[in-house]
Amino acid sequence: MSIEPRGFGRGPRPSRNVFGGPLEPCSVNPVTGFFRNGCCDTSADDIGSHTVCAVMTEEFLAFSKSRGNDLSTPAPAYGFAGLKPGDRWCLCAPRWQEAFEAGQAPRVVLRATHEGALEYCALADLKTHAIDLA
């Protein structure tokens, strides 16, 4: 089984965002994504569904840490500098949904959020936290 992301010329079709359009990059500084390609691409190997392009906040980072996923502490052995408020990160869709239900969900970039997130999150809920709706 291939671990290459769908899209970017490697899969049978380009990766799509929650609107059905081309998936836009989320962040290259810090570099994010299951494949560390800057995009919230996914594949069957991505059991966490790292598909929501989220903008980190102090509140969300504390929430995630309280749930056992410390995203703010650097882990140099893994080349991870730790996240800070304002950083964009491909967040696991189930974690975003959990934070949403707890009133702690971070803002999202819908055009950089993979359509696979819709398996866990309602588009209407993602839209209430969107930073890229005109």
C-alpha positions as CSV (number, residue, x, y, z in Angstrom):
1,M,0.0,0.0,0.0
2,S,1.4,3.4,-0.9
3,I,1.8,6.1,1.7
4,E,1.9,8.9,-0.9
5,P,-0.8,11.6,-0.5
6,R,-3.6,11.8,-2.9
7,G,-3.0,14.6,-5.4
8,F,0.0,16.6,-6.2
9,G,0.3,14.6,-9.4
10,R,0.9,11.3,-7.6
11,G,-2.6,9.9,-7.1
12,P,-5.5,9.1,-9.3
13,R,-7.0,12.6,-8.7
14,P,-6.0,15.8,-7.2
15,S,-6.6,16.4,-3.5
16,R,-9.8,18.4,-2.8
17,N,-10.7,20.8,-0.1
18,V,-14.1,20.9,1.7
19,F,-15.6,22.9,-1.1
20,G,-14.5,20.4,-3.8
21,G,-11.8,22.7,-5.1
22,P,-8.1,22.2,-5.2
23,L,-6.5,21.7,-1.8
24,E,-4.4,24.8,-0.9
25,P,-1.3,24.7,1.3
26,C,-1.7,25.0,5.0
27,S,1.8,25.9,6.3
28,V,5.4,25.4,5.4
29,N,6.7,27.3,8.5
30,P,6.2,25.2,10.5
31,V,6.0,22.5,7.9
32,T,2.8,20.5,8.5
33,G,0.7,17.7,7.2
34,F,0.8,13.9,7.6
35,F,3.3,13.8,4.8
36,R,5.1,17.0,6.0
37,N,4.5,18.6,2.6
38,G,2.8,21.7,3.9
39,C,-0.7,20.4,2.9
40,C,-3.4,18.6,4.8
41,D,-3.2,15.7,2.4
42,T,-4.3,12.3,3.6
43,S,-4.3,8.6,2.6
44,A,-5.5,5.3,4.1
45,D,-2.3,5.3,6.2
46,D,-3.3,8.5,8.0
47,I,-5.3,6.9,10.7
48,G,-5.5,10.3,12.6
49,S,-7.0,12.1,9.6
50,H,-4.7,15.1,9.7
51,T,-7.1,17.0,7.4
52,V,-8.1,20.3,9.2
53,C,-5.9,23.3,8.6
54,A,-6.2,25.0,12.0
55,V,-4.8,28.2,13.3
56,M,-3.4,27.5,16.8
57,T,-4.5,29.5,19.8
58,E,-3.2,29.5,23.4
59,E,-6.6,28.1,24.5
60,F,-6.6,25.2,21.9
61,L,-2.9,24.3,22.6
62,A,-3.8,24.0,26.4
63,F,-6.9,22.0,25.5
64,S,-5.0,19.6,23.3
65,K,-2.3,19.2,26.0
66,S,-5.0,18.4,28.6
67,R,-6.2,15.7,26.2
68,G,-2.7,14.1,26.0
69,N,-1.5,15.7,22.8
70,D,1.1,18.4,23.7
71,L,1.6,20.4,20.5
72,S,3.4,23.3,22.2
73,T,6.4,21.6,23.7
74,P,9.4,21.3,21.4
75,A,10.6,17.7,20.7
76,P,14.0,18.2,19.0
77,A,14.6,14.5,18.6
78,Y,11.7,14.5,16.1
79,G,12.6,17.9,14.5
80,F,9.5,19.4,16.1
81,A,9.9,23.0,17.4
82,G,6.6,23.1,19.1
83,L,3.6,25.2,18.0
84,K,2.7,28.7,19.2
85,P,-0.5,30.8,18.8
86,G,-0.9,31.9,15.2
87,D,0.9,28.8,13.7
88,R,-1.2,26.8,11.1
89,W,-1.2,23.1,11.6
90,C,-2.9,20.1,9.9
91,L,-4.9,19.0,12.9
92,C,-6.6,15.6,13.3
93,A,-10.3,16.0,12.3
94,P,-11.5,14.0,15.3
95,R,-9.5,16.3,17.6
96,W,-11.0,19.4,16.0
97,Q,-14.4,17.9,16.5
98,E,-13.7,17.1,20.1
99,A,-12.5,20.7,20.7
100,F,-15.6,22.1,18.9
101,E,-17.9,20.1,21.2
102,A,-15.9,21.5,24.2
103,G,-16.1,25.1,22.9
104,Q,-12.3,25.1,22.3
105,A,-12.0,24.7,18.6
106,P,-9.4,26.8,16.8
107,R,-10.1,28.8,13.6
108,V,-9.8,26.9,10.3
109,V,-8.7,27.6,6.7
110,L,-11.3,25.9,4.7
111,R,-9.6,26.0,1.3
112,A,-6.6,24.2,3.0
113,T,-8.8,21.7,4.8
114,H,-9.0,18.3,3.1
115,E,-12.5,17.0,2.1
116,G,-11.7,14.0,4.3
117,A,-12.4,16.1,7.3
118,L,-16.1,16.0,6.5
119,E,-16.1,12.3,7.6
120,Y,-15.7,13.7,11.2
121,C,-16.8,17.4,11.1
122,A,-19.9,19.1,9.7
123,L,-19.1,21.7,7.0
124,A,-21.5,24.1,8.8
125,D,-19.4,23.8,12.0
126,L,-16.2,24.3,10.2
127,K,-17.6,27.4,8.5
128,T,-18.4,28.9,11.9
129,H,-14.7,28.9,12.6
130,A,-13.4,29.8,9.1
131,I,-11.0,32.6,8.5
132,D,-11.2,32.4,4.8
133,L,-14.9,33.0,4.0
134,A,-15.6,36.3,2.3
